[in-house]
Amino acid sequence: MPKAQKNPVQGESGSFMTVYEIADQLRVEPLTIYRYIRSKKLTAYKLGKDYRVKKEDFEAFLNNCKTVK
């Protein structure tokens, strides 16, 4: 599997992360992240065959996963 880029992709509407960057950060398999996207637990944008996730959406996803609020 190809390694993810270290820095998020910068766009006009903020920064984006790849599935591999998120999987790396959470120490899970990329397949797990794809499952979160498919089940709509994590919002993502599909560009061709790849997905990108806004950094803000990833942070919101993490906040929703907290066990203690």
C-alpha positions, 0 to 999 in steps of 0.5 A: 500500500502506498504511504500517505503524504505527511502534510494535509492537502491545502485547499481554498476551503481549508485543509484536507486529509487522506484516508491513509493519513487518518488511518496513520494518526488513529493507528488503524487500517485504512479499511476501517476509515473507509467503513466509517465513510460508508456508514456516514460516521465520517464525512468525506469528499470523493475525488475520482477513486480517492477520498478526502476529509476536511480537517474540521470534519475529522475533528468533529468525528473524534469529538463524537467518538469521545467516551467522556464528554 
